[in-house]
Amino acid sequence: MNEKRCRRLNGSERAWFSSKEEAEAFAADPRNTHYQGDVAVLCMKIGCDGWHLSQPHWPDAVAAERAWVN
C-alpha cells in the first residue's frame, strides 16, 4: 500500500486506479452502483500518482474538465 495515497475526510482510502481507462471501466461496471456517473480525475496530490473517481460537480472534476479543454 502506498502511504501517500489519498484518503477521504473520515480516513478511509479513496478508490485508486493506475490509469484513466481502469477508473472508467470500474465506474461503468453495473455492480459498482455507487460510482455510476462518476468521472476519472488524475490526482494532483504529490505522491499519489493515480486516478480517482469523482462526481462531475465536485471541485476536482470541474477543475480537470477545464484543464483538458484548454
HUNOR-V719981 format. One record per pair of residues at least 24 apart in sequence whose C-alpha atoms are under 6 Angstrom apart, sorted by the first residue. I is the first residue (numbers start at 1). J is the second residue. D is the distance in Angstrom with one decimal. If there is no record, write none. Layout:
BEGIN
i->I j->J d->D
i->I j->J d->D
END
This chain:
BEGIN
i->4 j->47 d->5.4
i->4 j->48 d->5.6
i->5 j->48 d->4.7
i->15 j->52 d->6.0
i->16 j->51 d->5.7
i->16 j->52 d->5.4
i->17 j->50 d->5.6
i->17 j->51 d->5.0
i->18 j->50 d->5.2
END
